[in-house]
Amino acid sequence: MTEAVLALEHVSKFFGTVIALRDVSIAAKAGEVLCLLGDNGAGKSTLIKTLSGVHKPSEGKILIDGTPVILDSPRDALDRGIATVFQDLATVPLMSIARNFFMGREPTTGKGPFRRLDWDYMCETTRKEMKDLGIDVRDPTQAVGTLSGGERQCLAIARAVHFGARVLILDEPTSALGVHQASVVLRIIVRARARGLAVIFITHNVHHAYPVADEFTILNRGRSIGTFHKSDVSRDAVLEMMAGGKELVDLEAELKAASAA
Amino acid sequence: MNHQDVPATPAVPIESSTSAAMLARRDERVRKVSRWRQLMVRPEMGAIAGTILVFIFFLIVAGDSGMFSAKGMVNFLEVSAQLGILAAIAALLMIGGEFDLSVGSMIAFSSMVIAIPSIVWGWPLWACILLAFALSALVGFINGLIVVRTGLPSFIVTLAGLFVLRGLTLALTRGITNRTQVSGINELVATDPIGHFFSGVVFENFFQWMGKMGWIATRPDGLPLAQGMPVSVLWWIGLTAFATWILLRTRFGNWIFATGGDPVAARNVGVPVARVKILLFMAMAMTGTLFAAIQVLDSGSADTLRGTQKEFEAIIAVVVGGTLLTGGYGSAVGASFGALIFGTVQMGIFYTGVDTDWFKVFLGIMVLVAVLFNNYVRKRVTGSR
């Protein structure tokens, strides 16, 4: 059994009287995709923010490589190799692809007052890293606004991989995308896993989660219902365990009964 | 958002497309775009085209009025230069997503910080200039700190600064001197070690030579009417080049674009958004002091009304230069051309003998046209036309 790169142990998070998370434990392992599933209000956002250093847990521990740590800020988490890709908040549309790729960590060349961006390196690296993940960048100087939603997610993922992320947290990377675009992102997730990253994939879409996941953790109303290995659980069973899954099944039965009558 | 002309993302097998041959060949999905169209989406293109139009217009209607004599050109370049100095840095601030309405009042305040100690208290001029720069840096720091700490729009924070600084300037000046004007600085400039950085003209020999060659008009004593290039023009060109270098070729420039484009995304990847904004506010306020030093040392007097409406004129020049009011996109070169249009039209209207009241009408219309044009360009850039 491999050790978890990033783990939460019995983590709870309270906001005043509101219990956002209660006694949640998860473990992300290198070279595996952990899917966090849950309907709206299940605590997914709080969990991501705890993992990425935005919130500190009220109770419980965060472990990196088995050692308890305190994440002070998103920057701190980033420095420890935990990269979070927030939906819609990962790239700046008016800036070029290369500028976005190196945003915050620009390579420079030259000395003293002549220290400048290493433009050739930026363009070349962007092209290469995107290509390695299967996206053929047409022109690294074009604005990110010209890319599709899926390609933007891929840019953010490629950037995280390039800068040495060991854990990749993806916040609903496919929910705003069409079928084709979503499949492009899912493919990238698989490639990131093949490179040995631990991927935490947050979604409420079982159909996107099931093909790429190794493990599922299902959240409901701030609690973890359980963690299941893919071989132990079917797609329908996962759907049913999520809040709302049962309602969909009930609705279907109801409609059937109505049309039969 | 409309992605209809973005080609589909690769359904192509990834392995085959990574071959070296594919890399070397030109990507067939890059549509050949003509040089012309590539140029058209640069932020400064609108302002450059506008400058050409303005020059053609005044060459036709005022070509023989003396506007395009050496003296006339020095005049409108000087007007443009003073605004251009403000505009270059205002462009950086606006690309960073903020603007500073207090810079006009900052100019008046700095004028008095230079004039009162040097004239009334007898301090050395250079010390007063340095003090003015230090105080403006502090004001800029406070502006920036309030904006980043509270998250309030810079519009309202710096609007407060506009009134506070102007009122403070008036109250202190009247309290100390019983007047609203302080003059007599001319005598101090000649002997001051740094006075020449802010006043007078350069390239006098070149202008005299041009006068001797009979290319430019001369006085009866043989000296040219235009004695040289005002030093403010050099500051203008220098600051524009500096701001452009910062924007396009440095890490800090990338942070400015990121901060203005999407502060949350920028912060998520570790861009120090607050530091960028505070530094930009400090640079803007200190540019106000530079403007004040040039005006005070050149004219020899300071007035509490100095810099009135300069904050708006700077914004106009920046917007005409193709920078988006909302931040994240723009150019310092464009802002420079915006200032050149401003100065040329202001002096041009004077030379054509049209009532100068019409200048404001023109300004207003120009801003509106520029904003509409910028909006169009932005849609172009993001490909969502």
Interface residues (C-beta under 8 A of the other chain):
Chain A: P74 R75 L78 T84 F86 L89 A90 T91 V92 P93 L94 M95 R99 F102 M103 G104 R105 E106 T108 R115 R116 L117 W119 K131 D132 G134 I135 D136 R138 D139 Q142 A143 G145 T146 L147 S148 G150 E151 R159 H180 Q181 V184 R187
Chain B: H3 V6 A8 T9 P10 A11 V12 I14 S17 T18 M22 L23 D27 R29 V30 W245 R249 T250 R251 G253 N254 W255 F257 A258 G261 D262 V264 A265 A266 R267 N268 V269 G270 V271 L324 G328 Y329 R378 V381 T382 G383 S384
